[in-house]
């Protein structure tokens, strides 16, 4: 993007962490974005809940424990990032754990569906490469949301196909997760509206809905594995 473009200036030229401005951002305050920071702590709720529920059986539940750890780190990173807006390390803590969790979940669901690693590797890494191409070639606010949409599609598509295969078993958790993430992305998008929808912006609602989505997806993964077998034409594989 042209560095003289007003959108580039809005998103890159003012904050020491190099991150975007939100409706709530106010650099004159010690806590720069109080609602965005506090709402980020919501991610700790599903992370801690699932850790406490599963830690006694780590071998059976290693994937969910791994995801819970990433969500915990991401929630703490998001809290620090939004609170102070002064350190590039915090912005990395904000997005990187969640990106890894999303990538891992996409691999998990595609493998559950296809059962062949070469097919999974032919789908997931190129799609994530496309995410970063989109990120670098659209206006910053839209590029972030478009990349989130692509990431969500990457794991919700196989999830929906798995639901069809198993006659919509445990569909409530899956659809609650999908609804939560759609609503979350909507709130993230409209935070940039001018005039703002509400004075503090709507980015904090992205956090709250996203945390709810994490819980519902974790519940679906818990029910999916190992209780639902994987079916191939030649038989059943647990």
DAUR-V780299 format. One record per residue. N is the residue number from 1. PSI is psi in radians with two decimals (NA if undefined). D_LAST is the distance of its C-alpha to the last C-alpha in whole Angstrom. Layout:
n=N psi=PSI d_last=D_LAST
n=N psi=PSI d_last=D_LAST
This chain:
n=1 psi=2.46 d_last=49
n=2 psi=2.22 d_last=53
n=3 psi=-0.15 d_last=53
n=4 psi=-0.14 d_last=56
n=5 psi=2.33 d_last=54
n=6 psi=-0.59 d_last=55
n=7 psi=-0.68 d_last=51
n=8 psi=-0.80 d_last=50
n=9 psi=-0.69 d_last=53
n=10 psi=-0.71 d_last=52
n=11 psi=-0.32 d_last=48
n=12 psi=-0.30 d_last=49
n=13 psi=-0.12 d_last=53
n=14 psi=-0.43 d_last=53
n=15 psi=2.41 d_last=51
n=16 psi=-0.40 d_last=50
n=17 psi=-0.08 d_last=46
n=18 psi=0.08 d_last=47
n=19 psi=3.12 d_last=44
n=20 psi=2.76 d_last=45
n=21 psi=2.44 d_last=48
n=22 psi=2.91 d_last=46
n=23 psi=-0.65 d_last=49
n=24 psi=-0.29 d_last=49
n=25 psi=2.18 d_last=49
n=26 psi=1.76 d_last=53
n=27 psi=-0.16 d_last=54
n=28 psi=-0.21 d_last=57
n=29 psi=2.59 d_last=54
n=30 psi=-0.84 d_last=53
n=31 psi=1.86 d_last=50
n=32 psi=-0.69 d_last=50
n=33 psi=1.39 d_last=47
n=34 psi=-0.78 d_last=47
n=35 psi=-0.70 d_last=44
n=36 psi=-0.66 d_last=42
n=37 psi=-0.85 d_last=42
n=38 psi=-0.74 d_last=41
n=39 psi=-0.43 d_last=39
n=40 psi=-0.47 d_last=37
n=41 psi=-0.29 d_last=36
n=42 psi=-0.49 d_last=34
n=43 psi=-0.40 d_last=31
n=44 psi=-0.44 d_last=31
n=45 psi=-0.98 d_last=31
n=46 psi=-0.59 d_last=27
n=47 psi=-0.85 d_last=27
n=48 psi=-0.70 d_last=28
n=49 psi=-0.87 d_last=27
n=50 psi=-0.54 d_last=23
n=51 psi=-0.83 d_last=24
n=52 psi=-0.55 d_last=26
n=53 psi=-0.51 d_last=23
n=54 psi=-0.20 d_last=20
n=55 psi=-0.38 d_last=22
n=56 psi=-0.25 d_last=22
n=57 psi=1.16 d_last=18
n=58 psi=-0.60 d_last=18
n=59 psi=-0.63 d_last=16
n=60 psi=-0.49 d_last=13
n=61 psi=0.51 d_last=15
n=62 psi=-0.65 d_last=17
n=63 psi=-0.77 d_last=16
n=64 psi=-0.64 d_last=18
n=65 psi=-0.70 d_last=20
n=66 psi=-0.80 d_last=21
n=67 psi=-0.68 d_last=22
n=68 psi=-0.70 d_last=24
n=69 psi=-0.78 d_last=26
n=70 psi=-0.72 d_last=27
n=71 psi=-0.67 d_last=27
n=72 psi=-0.86 d_last=30
n=73 psi=-0.74 d_last=32
n=74 psi=-0.68 d_last=32
n=75 psi=-0.74 d_last=33
n=76 psi=-0.74 d_last=36
n=77 psi=-0.72 d_last=37
n=78 psi=-0.69 d_last=37
n=79 psi=-0.85 d_last=39
n=80 psi=-0.70 d_last=42
n=81 psi=-0.90 d_last=42
n=82 psi=-0.51 d_last=43
n=83 psi=-0.71 d_last=45
n=84 psi=-0.52 d_last=47
n=85 psi=0.70 d_last=47
n=86 psi=0.00 d_last=48
n=87 psi=2.19 d_last=46
n=88 psi=-0.42 d_last=44
n=89 psi=-0.66 d_last=41
n=90 psi=-0.64 d_last=41
n=91 psi=-0.57 d_last=40
n=92 psi=-0.74 d_last=37
n=93 psi=-0.52 d_last=36
n=94 psi=-0.86 d_last=36
n=95 psi=-0.55 d_last=34
n=96 psi=-0.83 d_last=32
n=97 psi=-0.69 d_last=29
n=98 psi=-0.65 d_last=28
n=99 psi=-0.72 d_last=28
n=100 psi=-0.73 d_last=26
n=101 psi=-0.75 d_last=24
n=102 psi=-0.78 d_last=24
n=103 psi=-0.76 d_last=23
n=104 psi=-0.72 d_last=20
n=105 psi=-0.68 d_last=19
n=106 psi=-0.79 d_last=20
n=107 psi=-0.76 d_last=18
n=108 psi=-0.89 d_last=15
n=109 psi=-0.71 d_last=15
n=110 psi=-0.65 d_last=16
n=111 psi=-0.69 d_last=13
n=112 psi=-0.60 d_last=10
n=113 psi=-0.76 d_last=12
n=114 psi=-0.51 d_last=14
n=115 psi=0.30 d_last=11
n=116 psi=2.10 d_last=15
n=117 psi=-0.63 d_last=17
n=118 psi=-0.54 d_last=20
n=119 psi=-0.71 d_last=19
n=120 psi=-0.79 d_last=19
n=121 psi=-0.40 d_last=22
n=122 psi=-0.31 d_last=24
n=123 psi=-0.93 d_last=23
n=124 psi=-0.97 d_last=23
n=125 psi=-0.76 d_last=26
n=126 psi=-0.64 d_last=28
n=127 psi=-0.70 d_last=28
n=128 psi=-0.58 d_last=29
n=129 psi=-0.67 d_last=31
n=130 psi=-0.63 d_last=33
n=131 psi=-0.78 d_last=33
n=132 psi=-0.48 d_last=35
n=133 psi=-0.78 d_last=37
n=134 psi=-0.76 d_last=37
n=135 psi=-0.63 d_last=38
n=136 psi=-0.07 d_last=41
n=137 psi=0.03 d_last=43
n=138 psi=2.94 d_last=43
n=139 psi=2.52 d_last=45
n=140 psi=-0.87 d_last=44
n=141 psi=-0.82 d_last=43
n=142 psi=-0.59 d_last=41
n=143 psi=-0.70 d_last=39
n=144 psi=-0.84 d_last=38
n=145 psi=-0.65 d_last=36
n=146 psi=-0.67 d_last=36
n=147 psi=-0.65 d_last=33
n=148 psi=-0.72 d_last=32
n=149 psi=-0.77 d_last=31
n=150 psi=-0.74 d_last=30
n=151 psi=-0.76 d_last=27
n=152 psi=-0.73 d_last=26
n=153 psi=-0.61 d_last=26
n=154 psi=-0.55 d_last=24
n=155 psi=-0.36 d_last=21
n=156 psi=-0.49 d_last=22
n=157 psi=-0.92 d_last=22
n=158 psi=-0.57 d_last=18
n=159 psi=-0.77 d_last=17
n=160 psi=-0.66 d_last=20
n=161 psi=-0.62 d_last=18
n=162 psi=-0.72 d_last=14
n=163 psi=-0.78 d_last=16
n=164 psi=-0.76 d_last=18
n=165 psi=-0.69 d_last=15
n=166 psi=0.47 d_last=14
n=167 psi=0.72 d_last=17
n=168 psi=0.60 d_last=18
n=169 psi=2.29 d_last=16
n=170 psi=0.57 d_last=18
n=171 psi=-0.50 d_last=20
n=172 psi=-0.78 d_last=23
n=173 psi=-0.75 d_last=21
n=174 psi=-0.80 d_last=21
n=175 psi=-0.55 d_last=24
n=176 psi=-0.70 d_last=26
n=177 psi=-0.78 d_last=25
n=178 psi=-0.81 d_last=26
n=179 psi=-0.75 d_last=29
n=180 psi=-0.75 d_last=30
n=181 psi=-0.58 d_last=29
n=182 psi=-0.80 d_last=31
n=183 psi=-0.72 d_last=34
n=184 psi=-0.81 d_last=34
n=185 psi=-0.63 d_last=35
n=186 psi=-0.80 d_last=37
n=187 psi=-0.61 d_last=39
n=188 psi=-0.70 d_last=39
n=189 psi=-0.78 d_last=40
n=190 psi=-0.10 d_last=43
n=191 psi=-0.46 d_last=44
n=192 psi=-0.06 d_last=46
n=193 psi=2.51 d_last=48
n=194 psi=2.00 d_last=52
n=195 psi=2.74 d_last=53
n=196 psi=2.66 d_last=50
n=197 psi=-0.80 d_last=49
n=198 psi=2.76 d_last=49
n=199 psi=-0.57 d_last=51
n=200 psi=0.04 d_last=49
n=201 psi=3.13 d_last=46
n=202 psi=0.11 d_last=43
n=203 psi=-0.57 d_last=41
n=204 psi=-0.51 d_last=40
n=205 psi=-0.50 d_last=38
n=206 psi=-0.75 d_last=36
n=207 psi=-0.82 d_last=35
n=208 psi=-0.81 d_last=35
n=209 psi=-0.64 d_last=33
n=210 psi=-0.69 d_last=31
n=211 psi=-0.72 d_last=30
n=212 psi=-0.74 d_last=29
n=213 psi=-0.68 d_last=27
n=214 psi=-0.75 d_last=25
n=215 psi=-0.81 d_last=24
n=216 psi=-0.67 d_last=23
n=217 psi=-0.68 d_last=20
n=218 psi=-0.71 d_last=19
n=219 psi=-0.69 d_last=19
n=220 psi=-0.75 d_last=17
n=221 psi=-0.69 d_last=15
n=222 psi=-0.72 d_last=14
n=223 psi=-0.56 d_last=13
n=224 psi=-0.66 d_last=11
n=225 psi=2.24 d_last=9
n=226 psi=0.33 d_last=7
n=227 psi=-0.48 d_last=8
n=228 psi=2.08 d_last=7
n=229 psi=2.80 d_last=4
n=230 psi=2.26 d_last=6
n=231 psi=2.28 d_last=8
n=232 psi=2.96 d_last=11
n=233 psi=-0.59 d_last=14
n=234 psi=-0.07 d_last=13
n=235 psi=-2.82 d_last=10
n=236 psi=2.30 d_last=7
n=237 psi=2.24 d_last=4
n=238 psi=NA d_last=0
